[in-house]
Amino acid sequence: MAAARNLMGDAGSNRPTMKDEEKAKEDDSPSSKKPKLEREHLATYAKDYPAQFILGYCSTYIFMQTFMIPGTIFMSLLAGALFGVVRGLFLVVFNATAGASSCFFLSNW
């Protein structure tokens, strides 16, 4: 029969207690390693360089749509999050139409 484990740890022992192990797991989480500023690079870049960002977003979306690369649904969600609902909707409709048209013309050619 197994002996009962002391989860609280002994005062004189050098073994880590359960609380120390939980704290170590929390410190290893990816969100605790990155400061808040590092997680917002994309939004900051979109605000600092709007024309270049929109051009890059549109060309990436149209390329993905033309060659039927999965992931355009995530690009659509990203447009709403970065550009707002109205501008994001306009960009998604334009890019999806342009990409589907170029896919059709590419396959027809």
Phi and psi restraints in degrees (range 20) as a CNS / XPLOR table:
assign (resid 1 and name C) (resid 2 and name N)
       (resid 2 and name CA) (resid 2 and name C) 1.0 -76.4 20.0 2
assign (resid 2 and name N) (resid 2 and name CA)
       (resid 2 and name C) (resid 3 and name N) 1.0 146.6 20.0 2
assign (resid 2 and name C) (resid 3 and name N)
       (resid 3 and name CA) (resid 3 and name C) 1.0 -77.7 20.0 2
assign (resid 3 and name N) (resid 3 and name CA)
       (resid 3 and name C) (resid 4 and name N) 1.0 151.2 20.0 2
assign (resid 3 and name C) (resid 4 and name N)
       (resid 4 and name CA) (resid 4 and name C) 1.0 -68.7 20.0 2
assign (resid 4 and name N) (resid 4 and name CA)
       (resid 4 and name C) (resid 5 and name N) 1.0 140.1 20.0 2
assign (resid 4 and name C) (resid 5 and name N)
       (resid 5 and name CA) (resid 5 and name C) 1.0 -90.9 20.0 2
assign (resid 5 and name N) (resid 5 and name CA)
       (resid 5 and name C) (resid 6 and name N) 1.0 141.2 20.0 2
assign (resid 5 and name C) (resid 6 and name N)
       (resid 6 and name CA) (resid 6 and name C) 1.0 -94.0 20.0 2
assign (resid 6 and name N) (resid 6 and name CA)
       (resid 6 and name C) (resid 7 and name N) 1.0 103.8 20.0 2
assign (resid 6 and name C) (resid 7 and name N)
       (resid 7 and name CA) (resid 7 and name C) 1.0 -77.1 20.0 2
assign (resid 7 and name N) (resid 7 and name CA)
       (resid 7 and name C) (resid 8 and name N) 1.0 -21.3 20.0 2
assign (resid 7 and name C) (resid 8 and name N)
       (resid 8 and name CA) (resid 8 and name C) 1.0 -84.5 20.0 2
assign (resid 8 and name N) (resid 8 and name CA)
       (resid 8 and name C) (resid 9 and name N) 1.0 -16.2 20.0 2
assign (resid 8 and name C) (resid 9 and name N)
       (resid 9 and name CA) (resid 9 and name C) 1.0 82.3 20.0 2
assign (resid 9 and name N) (resid 9 and name CA)
       (resid 9 and name C) (resid 10 and name N) 1.0 154.4 20.0 2
assign (resid 9 and name C) (resid 10 and name N)
       (resid 10 and name CA) (resid 10 and name C) 1.0 -89.0 20.0 2
assign (resid 10 and name N) (resid 10 and name CA)
       (resid 10 and name C) (resid 11 and name N) 1.0 150.1 20.0 2
assign (resid 10 and name C) (resid 11 and name N)
       (resid 11 and name CA) (resid 11 and name C) 1.0 -65.9 20.0 2
assign (resid 11 and name N) (resid 11 and name CA)
       (resid 11 and name C) (resid 12 and name N) 1.0 -35.3 20.0 2
assign (resid 11 and name C) (resid 12 and name N)
       (resid 12 and name CA) (resid 12 and name C) 1.0 -93.2 20.0 2
assign (resid 12 and name N) (resid 12 and name CA)
       (resid 12 and name C) (resid 13 and name N) 1.0 -5.3 20.0 2
assign (resid 12 and name C) (resid 13 and name N)
       (resid 13 and name CA) (resid 13 and name C) 1.0 -87.3 20.0 2
assign (resid 13 and name N) (resid 13 and name CA)
       (resid 13 and name C) (resid 14 and name N) 1.0 158.8 20.0 2
assign (resid 13 and name C) (resid 14 and name N)
       (resid 14 and name CA) (resid 14 and name C) 1.0 -96.8 20.0 2
assign (resid 14 and name N) (resid 14 and name CA)
       (resid 14 and name C) (resid 15 and name N) 1.0 3.0 20.0 2
assign (resid 14 and name C) (resid 15 and name N)
       (resid 15 and name CA) (resid 15 and name C) 1.0 -71.7 20.0 2
assign (resid 15 and name N) (resid 15 and name CA)
       (resid 15 and name C) (resid 16 and name N) 1.0 141.7 20.0 2
assign (resid 15 and name C) (resid 16 and name N)
       (resid 16 and name CA) (resid 16 and name C) 1.0 -72.5 20.0 2
assign (resid 16 and name N) (resid 16 and name CA)
       (resid 16 and name C) (resid 17 and name N) 1.0 144.8 20.0 2
assign (resid 16 and name C) (resid 17 and name N)
       (resid 17 and name CA) (resid 17 and name C) 1.0 -84.7 20.0 2
assign (resid 17 and name N) (resid 17 and name CA)
       (resid 17 and name C) (resid 18 and name N) 1.0 173.1 20.0 2
assign (resid 17 and name C) (resid 18 and name N)
       (resid 18 and name CA) (resid 18 and name C) 1.0 -62.9 20.0 2
assign (resid 18 and name N) (resid 18 and name CA)
       (resid 18 and name C) (resid 19 and name N) 1.0 -34.7 20.0 2
assign (resid 18 and name C) (resid 19 and name N)
       (resid 19 and name CA) (resid 19 and name C) 1.0 -65.5 20.0 2
assign (resid 19 and name N) (resid 19 and name CA)
       (resid 19 and name C) (resid 20 and name N) 1.0 -37.9 20.0 2
assign (resid 19 and name C) (resid 20 and name N)
       (resid 20 and name CA) (resid 20 and name C) 1.0 -66.0 20.0 2
assign (resid 20 and name N) (resid 20 and name CA)
       (resid 20 and name C) (resid 21 and name N) 1.0 -39.1 20.0 2
assign (resid 20 and name C) (resid 21 and name N)
       (resid 21 and name CA) (resid 21 and name C) 1.0 -65.7 20.0 2
assign (resid 21 and name N) (resid 21 and name CA)
       (resid 21 and name C) (resid 22 and name N) 1.0 -41.6 20.0 2
assign (resid 21 and name C) (resid 22 and name N)
       (resid 22 and name CA) (resid 22 and name C) 1.0 -64.8 20.0 2
assign (resid 22 and name N) (resid 22 and name CA)
       (resid 22 and name C) (resid 23 and name N) 1.0 -39.4 20.0 2
assign (resid 22 and name C) (resid 23 and name N)
       (resid 23 and name CA) (resid 23 and name C) 1.0 -65.5 20.0 2
assign (resid 23 and name N) (resid 23 and name CA)
       (resid 23 and name C) (resid 24 and name N) 1.0 -37.6 20.0 2
assign (resid 23 and name C) (resid 24 and name N)
       (resid 24 and name CA) (resid 24 and name C) 1.0 -66.0 20.0 2
assign (resid 24 and name N) (resid 24 and name CA)
       (resid 24 and name C) (resid 25 and name N) 1.0 -38.4 20.0 2
assign (resid 24 and name C) (resid 25 and name N)
       (resid 25 and name CA) (resid 25 and name C) 1.0 -65.7 20.0 2
assign (resid 25 and name N) (resid 25 and name CA)
       (resid 25 and name C) (resid 26 and name N) 1.0 -39.7 20.0 2
assign (resid 25 and name C) (resid 26 and name N)
       (resid 26 and name CA) (resid 26 and name C) 1.0 -66.1 20.0 2
assign (resid 26 and name N) (resid 26 and name CA)
       (resid 26 and name C) (resid 27 and name N) 1.0 -36.1 20.0 2
assign (resid 26 and name C) (resid 27 and name N)
       (resid 27 and name CA) (resid 27 and name C) 1.0 -70.8 20.0 2
assign (resid 27 and name N) (resid 27 and name CA)
       (resid 27 and name C) (resid 28 and name N) 1.0 -24.1 20.0 2
assign (resid 27 and name C) (resid 28 and name N)
       (resid 28 and name CA) (resid 28 and name C) 1.0 -86.4 20.0 2
assign (resid 28 and name N) (resid 28 and name CA)
       (resid 28 and name C) (resid 29 and name N) 1.0 -5.9 20.0 2
assign (resid 28 and name C) (resid 29 and name N)
       (resid 29 and name CA) (resid 29 and name C) 1.0 -67.7 20.0 2
assign (resid 29 and name N) (resid 29 and name CA)
       (resid 29 and name C) (resid 30 and name N) 1.0 144.5 20.0 2
assign (resid 29 and name C) (resid 30 and name N)
       (resid 30 and name CA) (resid 30 and name C) 1.0 -61.1 20.0 2
assign (resid 30 and name N) (resid 30 and name CA)
       (resid 30 and name C) (resid 31 and name N) 1.0 -33.5 20.0 2
assign (resid 30 and name C) (resid 31 and name N)
       (resid 31 and name CA) (resid 31 and name C) 1.0 -71.8 20.0 2
assign (resid 31 and name N) (resid 31 and name CA)
       (resid 31 and name C) (resid 32 and name N) 1.0 -26.5 20.0 2
assign (resid 31 and name C) (resid 32 and name N)
       (resid 32 and name CA) (resid 32 and name C) 1.0 -79.5 20.0 2
assign (resid 32 and name N) (resid 32 and name CA)
       (resid 32 and name C) (resid 33 and name N) 1.0 -19.7 20.0 2
assign (resid 32 and name C) (resid 33 and name N)
       (resid 33 and name CA) (resid 33 and name C) 1.0 -81.6 20.0 2
assign (resid 33 and name N) (resid 33 and name CA)
       (resid 33 and name C) (resid 34 and name N) 1.0 -27.0 20.0 2
assign (resid 33 and name C) (resid 34 and name N)
       (resid 34 and name CA) (resid 34 and name C) 1.0 -99.8 20.0 2
assign (resid 34 and name N) (resid 34 and name CA)
       (resid 34 and name C) (resid 35 and name N) 1.0 126.2 20.0 2
assign (resid 34 and name C) (resid 35 and name N)
       (resid 35 and name CA) (resid 35 and name C) 1.0 -67.7 20.0 2
assign (resid 35 and name N) (resid 35 and name CA)
       (resid 35 and name C) (resid 36 and name N) 1.0 164.4 20.0 2
assign (resid 35 and name C) (resid 36 and name N)
       (resid 36 and name CA) (resid 36 and name C) 1.0 -60.4 20.0 2
assign (resid 36 and name N) (resid 36 and name CA)
       (resid 36 and name C) (resid 37 and name N) 1.0 -34.6 20.0 2
assign (resid 36 and name C) (resid 37 and name N)
       (resid 37 and name CA) (resid 37 and name C) 1.0 -65.8 20.0 2
assign (resid 37 and name N) (resid 37 and name CA)
       (resid 37 and name C) (resid 38 and name N) 1.0 -35.4 20.0 2
assign (resid 37 and name C) (resid 38 and name N)
       (resid 38 and name CA) (resid 38 and name C) 1.0 -68.1 20.0 2
assign (resid 38 and name N) (resid 38 and name CA)
       (resid 38 and name C) (resid 39 and name N) 1.0 -29.1 20.0 2
assign (resid 38 and name C) (resid 39 and name N)
       (resid 39 and name CA) (resid 39 and name C) 1.0 -77.8 20.0 2
assign (resid 39 and name N) (resid 39 and name CA)
       (resid 39 and name C) (resid 40 and name N) 1.0 -11.7 20.0 2
assign (resid 39 and name C) (resid 40 and name N)
       (resid 40 and name CA) (resid 40 and name C) 1.0 -110.3 20.0 2
assign (resid 40 and name N) (resid 40 and name CA)
       (resid 40 and name C) (resid 41 and name N) 1.0 22.9 20.0 2
assign (resid 40 and name C) (resid 41 and name N)
       (resid 41 and name CA) (resid 41 and name C) 1.0 -62.8 20.0 2
assign (resid 41 and name N) (resid 41 and name CA)
       (resid 41 and name C) (resid 42 and name N) 1.0 -42.3 20.0 2
assign (resid 41 and name C) (resid 42 and name N)
       (resid 42 and name CA) (resid 42 and name C) 1.0 -64.1 20.0 2
assign (resid 42 and name N) (resid 42 and name CA)
       (resid 42 and name C) (resid 43 and name N) 1.0 -45.2 20.0 2
assign (resid 42 and name C) (resid 43 and name N)
       (resid 43 and name CA) (resid 43 and name C) 1.0 -66.6 20.0 2
assign (resid 43 and name N) (resid 43 and name CA)
       (resid 43 and name C) (resid 44 and name N) 1.0 -37.7 20.0 2
assign (resid 43 and name C) (resid 44 and name N)
       (resid 44 and name CA) (resid 44 and name C) 1.0 -66.3 20.0 2
assign (resid 44 and name N) (resid 44 and name CA)
       (resid 44 and name C) (resid 45 and name N) 1.0 -42.5 20.0 2
assign (resid 44 and name C) (resid 45 and name N)
       (resid 45 and name CA) (resid 45 and name C) 1.0 -64.4 20.0 2
assign (resid 45 and name N) (resid 45 and name CA)
       (resid 45 and name C) (resid 46 and name N) 1.0 -38.8 20.0 2
assign (resid 45 and name C) (resid 46 and name N)
       (resid 46 and name CA) (resid 46 and name C) 1.0 -64.4 20.0 2
assign (resid 46 and name N) (resid 46 and name CA)
       (resid 46 and name C) (resid 47 and name N) 1.0 -34.4 20.0 2
assign (resid 46 and name C) (resid 47 and name N)
       (resid 47 and name CA) (resid 47 and name C) 1.0 -77.7 20.0 2
assign (resid 47 and name N) (resid 47 and name CA)
       (resid 47 and name C) (resid 48 and name N) 1.0 -34.8 20.0 2
assign (resid 47 and name C) (resid 48 and name N)
       (resid 48 and name CA) (resid 48 and name C) 1.0 -76.5 20.0 2
assign (resid 48 and name N) (resid 48 and name CA)
       (resid 48 and name C) (resid 49 and name N) 1.0 -37.3 20.0 2
assign (resid 48 and name C) (resid 49 and name N)
       (resid 49 and name CA) (resid 49 and name C) 1.0 -128.0 20.0 2
assign (resid 49 and name N) (resid 49 and name CA)
       (resid 49 and name C) (resid 50 and name N) 1.0 73.2 20.0 2
assign (resid 49 and name C) (resid 50 and name N)
       (resid 50 and name CA) (resid 50 and name C) 1.0 -66.8 20.0 2
assign (resid 50 and name N) (resid 50 and name CA)
       (resid 50 and name C) (resid 51 and name N) 1.0 -40.5 20.0 2
assign (resid 50 and name C) (resid 51 and name N)
       (resid 51 and name CA) (resid 51 and name C) 1.0 -67.5 20.0 2
assign (resid 51 and name N) (resid 51 and name CA)
       (resid 51 and name C) (resid 52 and name N) 1.0 -46.5 20.0 2
assign (resid 51 and name C) (resid 52 and name N)
       (resid 52 and name CA) (resid 52 and name C) 1.0 -65.2 20.0 2
assign (resid 52 and name N) (resid 52 and name CA)
       (resid 52 and name C) (resid 53 and name N) 1.0 -37.9 20.0 2
assign (resid 52 and name C) (resid 53 and name N)
       (resid 53 and name CA) (resid 53 and name C) 1.0 -68.3 20.0 2
assign (resid 53 and name N) (resid 53 and name CA)
       (resid 53 and name C) (resid 54 and name N) 1.0 -42.7 20.0 2
assign (resid 53 and name C) (resid 54 and name N)
       (resid 54 and name CA) (resid 54 and name C) 1.0 -65.4 20.0 2
assign (resid 54 and name N) (resid 54 and name CA)
       (resid 54 and name C) (resid 55 and name N) 1.0 -41.0 20.0 2
assign (resid 54 and name C) (resid 55 and name N)
       (resid 55 and name CA) (resid 55 and name C) 1.0 -63.0 20.0 2
assign (resid 55 and name N) (resid 55 and name CA)
       (resid 55 and name C) (resid 56 and name N) 1.0 -43.9 20.0 2
assign (resid 55 and name C) (resid 56 and name N)
       (resid 56 and name CA) (resid 56 and name C) 1.0 -65.9 20.0 2
assign (resid 56 and name N) (resid 56 and name CA)
       (resid 56 and name C) (resid 57 and name N) 1.0 -40.6 20.0 2
assign (resid 56 and name C) (resid 57 and name N)
       (resid 57 and name CA) (resid 57 and name C) 1.0 -63.2 20.0 2
assign (resid 57 and name N) (resid 57 and name CA)
       (resid 57 and name C) (resid 58 and name N) 1.0 -46.6 20.0 2
assign (resid 57 and name C) (resid 58 and name N)
       (resid 58 and name CA) (resid 58 and name C) 1.0 -64.0 20.0 2
assign (resid 58 and name N) (resid 58 and name CA)
       (resid 58 and name C) (resid 59 and name N) 1.0 -44.4 20.0 2
assign (resid 58 and name C) (resid 59 and name N)
       (resid 59 and name CA) (resid 59 and name C) 1.0 -67.2 20.0 2
assign (resid 59 and name N) (resid 59 and name CA)
       (resid 59 and name C) (resid 60 and name N) 1.0 -36.0 20.0 2
assign (resid 59 and name C) (resid 60 and name N)
       (resid 60 and name CA) (resid 60 and name C) 1.0 -66.4 20.0 2
assign (resid 60 and name N) (resid 60 and name CA)
       (resid 60 and name C) (resid 61 and name N) 1.0 -44.0 20.0 2
assign (resid 60 and name C) (resid 61 and name N)
       (resid 61 and name CA) (resid 61 and name C) 1.0 -63.8 20.0 2
assign (resid 61 and name N) (resid 61 and name CA)
       (resid 61 and name C) (resid 62 and name N) 1.0 -45.9 20.0 2
assign (resid 61 and name C) (resid 62 and name N)
       (resid 62 and name CA) (resid 62 and name C) 1.0 -65.5 20.0 2
assign (resid 62 and name N) (resid 62 and name CA)
       (resid 62 and name C) (resid 63 and name N) 1.0 -40.0 20.0 2
assign (resid 62 and name C) (resid 63 and name N)
       (resid 63 and name CA) (resid 63 and name C) 1.0 -61.3 20.0 2
assign (resid 63 and name N) (resid 63 and name CA)
       (resid 63 and name C) (resid 64 and name N) 1.0 -45.8 20.0 2
assign (resid 63 and name C) (resid 64 and name N)
       (resid 64 and name CA) (resid 64 and name C) 1.0 -64.1 20.0 2
assign (resid 64 and name N) (resid 64 and name CA)
       (resid 64 and name C) (resid 65 and name N) 1.0 -39.5 20.0 2
assign (resid 64 and name C) (resid 65 and name N)
       (resid 65 and name CA) (resid 65 and name C) 1.0 -71.6 20.0 2
assign (resid 65 and name N) (resid 65 and name CA)
       (resid 65 and name C) (resid 66 and name N) 1.0 -37.7 20.0 2
assign (resid 65 and name C) (resid 66 and name N)
       (resid 66 and name CA) (resid 66 and name C) 1.0 -63.6 20.0 2
assign (resid 66 and name N) (resid 66 and name CA)
       (resid 66 and name C) (resid 67 and name N) 1.0 -45.6 20.0 2
assign (resid 66 and name C) (resid 67 and name N)
       (resid 67 and name CA) (resid 67 and name C) 1.0 -97.4 20.0 2
assign (resid 67 and name N) (resid 67 and name CA)
       (resid 67 and name C) (resid 68 and name N) 1.0 14.3 20.0 2
assign (resid 67 and name C) (resid 68 and name N)
       (resid 68 and name CA) (resid 68 and name C) 1.0 53.3 20.0 2
assign (resid 68 and name N) (resid 68 and name CA)
       (resid 68 and name C) (resid 69 and name N) 1.0 44.0 20.0 2
assign (resid 68 and name C) (resid 69 and name N)
       (resid 69 and name CA) (resid 69 and name C) 1.0 -82.8 20.0 2
assign (resid 69 and name N) (resid 69 and name CA)
       (resid 69 and name C) (resid 70 and name N) 1.0 127.7 20.0 2
assign (resid 69 and name C) (resid 70 and name N)
       (resid 70 and name CA) (resid 70 and name C) 1.0 -63.9 20.0 2
assign (resid 70 and name N) (resid 70 and name CA)
       (resid 70 and name C) (resid 71 and name N) 1.0 148.2 20.0 2
assign (resid 70 and name C) (resid 71 and name N)
       (resid 71 and name CA) (resid 71 and name C) 1.0 124.5 20.0 2
assign (resid 71 and name N) (resid 71 and name CA)
       (resid 71 and name C) (resid 72 and name N) 1.0 -0.1 20.0 2
assign (resid 71 and name C) (resid 72 and name N)
       (resid 72 and name CA) (resid 72 and name C) 1.0 -69.5 20.0 2
assign (resid 72 and name N) (resid 72 and name CA)
       (resid 72 and name C) (resid 73 and name N) 1.0 -23.9 20.0 2
assign (resid 72 and name C) (resid 73 and name N)
       (resid 73 and name CA) (resid 73 and name C) 1.0 -65.8 20.0 2
assign (resid 73 and name N) (resid 73 and name CA)
       (resid 73 and name C) (resid 74 and name N) 1.0 -35.7 20.0 2
assign (resid 73 and name C) (resid 74 and name N)
       (resid 74 and name CA) (resid 74 and name C) 1.0 -72.9 20.0 2
assign (resid 74 and name N) (resid 74 and name CA)
       (resid 74 and name C) (resid 75 and name N) 1.0 -33.0 20.0 2
assign (resid 74 and name C) (resid 75 and name N)
       (resid 75 and name CA) (resid 75 and name C) 1.0 -66.1 20.0 2
assign (resid 75 and name N) (resid 75 and name CA)
       (resid 75 and name C) (resid 76 and name N) 1.0 -35.8 20.0 2
assign (resid 75 and name C) (resid 76 and name N)
       (resid 76 and name CA) (resid 76 and name C) 1.0 -65.7 20.0 2
assign (resid 76 and name N) (resid 76 and name CA)
       (resid 76 and name C) (resid 77 and name N) 1.0 -43.4 20.0 2
assign (resid 76 and name C) (resid 77 and name N)
       (resid 77 and name CA) (resid 77 and name C) 1.0 -65.0 20.0 2
assign (resid 77 and name N) (resid 77 and name CA)
       (resid 77 and name C) (resid 78 and name N) 1.0 -37.8 20.0 2
assign (resid 77 and name C) (resid 78 and name N)
       (resid 78 and name CA) (resid 78 and name C) 1.0 -64.3 20.0 2
assign (resid 78 and name N) (resid 78 and name CA)
       (resid 78 and name C) (resid 79 and name N) 1.0 -36.0 20.0 2
assign (resid 78 and name C) (resid 79 and name N)
       (resid 79 and name CA) (resid 79 and name C) 1.0 -62.5 20.0 2
assign (resid 79 and name N) (resid 79 and name CA)
       (resid 79 and name C) (resid 80 and name N) 1.0 -43.1 20.0 2
assign (resid 79 and name C) (resid 80 and name N)
       (resid 80 and name CA) (resid 80 and name C) 1.0 -65.4 20.0 2
assign (resid 80 and name N) (resid 80 and name CA)
       (resid 80 and name C) (resid 81 and name N) 1.0 -36.3 20.0 2
assign (resid 80 and name C) (resid 81 and name N)
       (resid 81 and name CA) (resid 81 and name C) 1.0 -74.0 20.0 2
assign (resid 81 and name N) (resid 81 and name CA)
       (resid 81 and name C) (resid 82 and name N) 1.0 -36.2 20.0 2
assign (resid 81 and name C) (resid 82 and name N)
       (resid 82 and name CA) (resid 82 and name C) 1.0 -89.9 20.0 2
assign (resid 82 and name N) (resid 82 and name CA)
       (resid 82 and name C) (resid 83 and name N) 1.0 -37.1 20.0 2
assign (resid 82 and name C) (resid 83 and name N)
       (resid 83 and name CA) (resid 83 and name C) 1.0 -105.0 20.0 2
assign (resid 83 and name N) (resid 83 and name CA)
       (resid 83 and name C) (resid 84 and name N) 1.0 -9.0 20.0 2
assign (resid 83 and name C) (resid 84 and name N)
       (resid 84 and name CA) (resid 84 and name C) 1.0 94.4 20.0 2
assign (resid 84 and name N) (resid 84 and name CA)
       (resid 84 and name C) (resid 85 and name N) 1.0 169.4 20.0 2
assign (resid 84 and name C) (resid 85 and name N)
       (resid 85 and name CA) (resid 85 and name C) 1.0 -68.9 20.0 2
assign (resid 85 and name N) (resid 85 and name CA)
       (resid 85 and name C) (resid 86 and name N) 1.0 -48.9 20.0 2
assign (resid 85 and name C) (resid 86 and name N)
       (resid 86 and name CA) (resid 86 and name C) 1.0 -69.3 20.0 2
assign (resid 86 and name N) (resid 86 and name CA)
       (resid 86 and name C) (resid 87 and name N) 1.0 -51.7 20.0 2
assign (resid 86 and name C) (resid 87 and name N)
       (resid 87 and name CA) (resid 87 and name C) 1.0 -66.1 20.0 2
assign (resid 87 and name N) (resid 87 and name CA)
       (resid 87 and name C) (resid 88 and name N) 1.0 -38.9 20.0 2
assign (resid 87 and name C) (resid 88 and name N)
       (resid 88 and name CA) (resid 88 and name C) 1.0 -63.5 20.0 2
assign (resid 88 and name N) (resid 88 and name CA)
       (resid 88 and name C) (resid 89 and name N) 1.0 -41.4 20.0 2
assign (resid 88 and name C) (resid 89 and name N)
       (resid 89 and name CA) (resid 89 and name C) 1.0 -63.3 20.0 2
assign (resid 89 and name N) (resid 89 and name CA)
       (resid 89 and name C) (resid 90 and name N) 1.0 -44.3 20.0 2
assign (resid 89 and name C) (resid 90 and name N)
       (resid 90 and name CA) (resid 90 and name C) 1.0 -60.6 20.0 2
assign (resid 90 and name N) (resid 90 and name CA)
       (resid 90 and name C) (resid 91 and name N) 1.0 -45.8 20.0 2
assign (resid 90 and name C) (resid 91 and name N)
       (resid 91 and name CA) (resid 91 and name C) 1.0 -63.2 20.0 2
assign (resid 91 and name N) (resid 91 and name CA)
       (resid 91 and name C) (resid 92 and name N) 1.0 -42.2 20.0 2
assign (resid 91 and name C) (resid 92 and name N)
       (resid 92 and name CA) (resid 92 and name C) 1.0 -65.9 20.0 2
assign (resid 92 and name N) (resid 92 and name CA)
       (resid 92 and name C) (resid 93 and name N) 1.0 -43.8 20.0 2
assign (resid 92 and name C) (resid 93 and name N)
       (resid 93 and name CA) (resid 93 and name C) 1.0 -63.5 20.0 2
assign (resid 93 and name N) (resid 93 and name CA)
       (resid 93 and name C) (resid 94 and name N) 1.0 -46.0 20.0 2
assign (resid 93 and name C) (resid 94 and name N)
       (resid 94 and name CA) (resid 94 and name C) 1.0 -61.8 20.0 2
assign (resid 94 and name N) (resid 94 and name CA)
       (resid 94 and name C) (resid 95 and name N) 1.0 -48.3 20.0 2
assign (resid 94 and name C) (resid 95 and name N)
       (resid 95 and name CA) (resid 95 and name C) 1.0 -67.4 20.0 2
assign (resid 95 and name N) (resid 95 and name CA)
       (resid 95 and name C) (resid 96 and name N) 1.0 -40.5 20.0 2
assign (resid 95 and name C) (resid 96 and name N)
       (resid 96 and name CA) (resid 96 and name C) 1.0 -65.5 20.0 2
assign (resid 96 and name N) (resid 96 and name CA)
       (resid 96 and name C) (resid 97 and name N) 1.0 -39.1 20.0 2
assign (resid 96 and name C) (resid 97 and name N)
       (resid 97 and name CA) (resid 97 and name C) 1.0 -67.4 20.0 2
assign (resid 97 and name N) (resid 97 and name CA)
       (resid 97 and name C) (resid 98 and name N) 1.0 -45.9 20.0 2
assign (resid 97 and name C) (resid 98 and name N)
       (resid 98 and name CA) (resid 98 and name C) 1.0 -64.9 20.0 2
assign (resid 98 and name N) (resid 98 and name CA)
       (resid 98 and name C) (resid 99 and name N) 1.0 -41.5 20.0 2
assign (resid 98 and name C) (resid 99 and name N)
       (resid 99 and name CA) (resid 99 and name C) 1.0 -68.0 20.0 2
assign (resid 99 and name N) (resid 99 and name CA)
       (resid 99 and name C) (resid 100 and name N) 1.0 -41.2 20.0 2
assign (resid 99 and name C) (resid 100 and name N)
       (resid 100 and name CA) (resid 100 and name C) 1.0 -67.8 20.0 2
assign (resid 100 and name N) (resid 100 and name CA)
       (resid 100 and name C) (resid 101 and name N) 1.0 -37.4 20.0 2
assign (resid 100 and name C) (resid 101 and name N)
       (resid 101 and name CA) (resid 101 and name C) 1.0 -65.8 20.0 2
assign (resid 101 and name N) (resid 101 and name CA)
       (resid 101 and name C) (resid 102 and name N) 1.0 -44.2 20.0 2
assign (resid 101 and name C) (resid 102 and name N)
       (resid 102 and name CA) (resid 102 and name C) 1.0 -67.7 20.0 2
assign (resid 102 and name N) (resid 102 and name CA)
       (resid 102 and name C) (resid 103 and name N) 1.0 -31.9 20.0 2
assign (resid 102 and name C) (resid 103 and name N)
       (resid 103 and name CA) (resid 103 and name C) 1.0 -65.3 20.0 2
assign (resid 103 and name N) (resid 103 and name CA)
       (resid 103 and name C) (resid 104 and name N) 1.0 -41.9 20.0 2
assign (resid 103 and name C) (resid 104 and name N)
       (resid 104 and name CA) (resid 104 and name C) 1.0 -63.7 20.0 2
assign (resid 104 and name N) (resid 104 and name CA)
       (resid 104 and name C) (resid 105 and name N) 1.0 -47.6 20.0 2
assign (resid 104 and name C) (resid 105 and name N)
       (resid 105 and name CA) (resid 105 and name C) 1.0 -67.2 20.0 2
assign (resid 105 and name N) (resid 105 and name CA)
       (resid 105 and name C) (resid 106 and name N) 1.0 -33.9 20.0 2
assign (resid 105 and name C) (resid 106 and name N)
       (resid 106 and name CA) (resid 106 and name C) 1.0 -66.4 20.0 2
assign (resid 106 and name N) (resid 106 and name CA)
       (resid 106 and name C) (resid 107 and name N) 1.0 -42.6 20.0 2
assign (resid 106 and name C) (resid 107 and name N)
       (resid 107 and name CA) (resid 107 and name C) 1.0 -73.4 20.0 2
assign (resid 107 and name N) (resid 107 and name CA)
       (resid 107 and name C) (resid 108 and name N) 1.0 -29.3 20.0 2
assign (resid 107 and name C) (resid 108 and name N)
       (resid 108 and name CA) (resid 108 and name C) 1.0 -73.6 20.0 2
assign (resid 108 and name N) (resid 108 and name CA)
       (resid 108 and name C) (resid 109 and name N) 1.0 -29.5 20.0 2
